[in-house]
Amino acid sequence: MSRGLDPSELHGLKCLNCRTLINYEVFRQAVGADWIEHKMAELAEGLAQELHKKDRVENQKKLDEQLHDCGVCLEQFLIGDMVTFDCNHRFCKACSDGNIRGQLGEGKYKV
């Protein structure tokens, strides 16, 4: 994906011959309003993705700071200290380890 138009790049565009700075109107005439709209839409999409990513990181940080109950021993742990199974059940690492090792020890599953 091409990177979006950075408005700061418009400052400093120069004539190919005499190196005089190009104003916005000359720029628009040279590249066309459609191109500018397309590049601005790319920039807006990129910014929206960055904001969404930032929100996800902040939300995960808040979630990581919350205490959750282990479904086996019922003690509270930070989510980062727990194992979340595909079914979205969460258990502390000790209970998860014990459960998995127990199932493997019973010979039900081969590694």
N, C-alpha and C positions, 0 to 999 in steps of 0.2 A: 504494500500500500504506500502510495506517495505521501510525503508529509504535507501537512496543511500549510496554507499561506500564513506566514508570520508577519503581522502588520509592521513590526519593527524593520522588516526587510525592505519596506517601501522607502524608508528613509535611507538615502545614500545611493539610490539608483541613478545612473548618470547616462548622459548622451554618449553614444558610441564614438563620436568624433571629437567633441570638445570637452567632454567630461563634466558638463554643466548638470546640476541636479535636475531630475525629472519630477514634475509635480504630478499629483494624483490624476488630473484630467488627461495628461499626456499618457500616463500609464494605462488608464482605462481605455483610451483610444487604441493604444498599441495592442493590448491583450484581449480586449473585449469584456463587456459587462458580464456575459455568461461565464467566462473563465473565472472572473473575480468571484461571482456568486458560488461557483462550484468549489473554489479553493476556500472560501469562507465557510461553506457547509462542511468541508473536510475538517477545518479547524474547529468548528463547533462540535462536531462528532468526537474529535479527539479530546477536547476539553470535557465533554460529557462522560466519556469513558474514564478519564483520569479522576473526575469527581466521583464516579461510581466506585472505582477502585479504592479511592480514599475512604469513602463511606463504608465499604466492606471491611477494610482494615480496621477502622475505628470501631465498627460494630463487633468485630471478632475480638478486639482488645477488651471491650466492655464485657463480652461473654466470657473471655478468659479470666476476668477478675471476679466473676461470680462463683459462688460455691454451689456445688451440686451433690446430691446424695448418691452414693454407690448403691446400686440395686441389690447387692448381696450383703455387705457388712453394714450398710446404712450410715456409714461415716460420711462427713462432708469433705469434699476435695475441690480444688480449682480444676476447671475443665481441662486445662493443660496437663494435669496430673492424672487424667483419666483416659480410658480407651473407649472410643465410640464405635460400636459395631455397625454394620451395614443397615441393621434394622433400627438404628438410632438409640438403642439402649446404651447407657453409659455405666461403666464399672471402674473402680479403682484399678490401678495396674496390678496390685497384688492379687486381687480377686480374679481378674482376667487371666493372669498368668496361671493361677491355681486351677481355674476351670479348664483352660486349654490343656495344661499338662495332665490334668486328671483324665480328660477325654482321650488323650493320646496314650496314657498309661493303661487304660482299659482295653486298648487294642481296637477301638472302634474305627480309628482313622489312621492311615499311613501317611507319613511325611514324605 
